[in-house]
Amino acid sequence: MTEYDRRIKRIKILLGMLIKEAISLNHQLDIICCLLQDSERKNVIDAQKTVTK
């Protein structure tokens, strides 16, 4: 295996790690968005209750 082959292999491994990290971050972002939407929905409901009192 030449130095070039070793570098290519290392780059592929690093790219794979980056892709896994990006997928993980995307999943975390989806969770955060869902939590924010739930919180926003709750705030709207609370505001409606306050107005109707």
C-alpha positions as CSV (number, residue, x, y, z in Angstrom):
1,M,0.0,0.0,0.0
2,T,1.5,3.3,-1.0
3,E,1.4,6.5,1.0
4,Y,-1.3,7.8,-1.5
5,D,-3.5,4.8,-0.8
6,R,-3.1,5.3,3.0
7,R,-4.1,9.0,2.7
8,I,-7.1,8.1,0.6
9,K,-8.2,5.5,3.2
10,R,-7.7,8.0,6.0
11,I,-9.7,10.6,4.2
12,K,-12.6,8.1,3.6
13,I,-12.6,7.2,7.3
14,L,-12.7,10.9,8.3
15,L,-15.5,11.6,5.8
16,G,-17.4,8.7,7.2
17,M,-17.0,10.2,10.7
18,L,-18.1,13.6,9.6
19,I,-21.2,12.2,7.9
20,K,-22.1,10.3,11.1
21,E,-21.6,13.5,13.1
22,A,-23.7,15.5,10.7
23,I,-26.6,13.0,10.9
24,S,-26.4,13.0,14.7
25,L,-26.5,16.8,14.8
26,N,-29.4,16.9,12.3
27,H,-31.3,14.5,14.6
28,Q,-30.6,16.6,17.6
29,L,-31.8,19.7,15.7
30,D,-35.0,17.9,14.8
31,I,-35.6,17.2,18.5
32,I,-34.8,20.8,19.5
33,C,-37.3,22.1,16.9
34,C,-40.0,19.7,18.1
35,L,-39.4,20.8,21.7
36,L,-39.6,24.5,20.6
37,Q,-42.8,23.9,18.7
38,D,-44.4,22.2,21.7
39,S,-43.3,25.0,24.0
40,E,-44.6,27.6,21.5
41,R,-47.9,25.8,21.2
42,K,-48.2,25.7,25.0
43,N,-47.4,29.4,25.2
44,V,-50.2,30.2,22.7
45,I,-52.7,28.0,24.6
46,D,-51.7,29.7,27.9
47,A,-52.1,33.1,26.3
48,Q,-55.5,32.2,24.9
49,K,-56.6,31.0,28.4
50,T,-55.4,34.3,29.9
51,V,-57.3,36.4,27.3
52,T,-60.5,34.4,27.8
53,K,-60.5,34.8,31.6
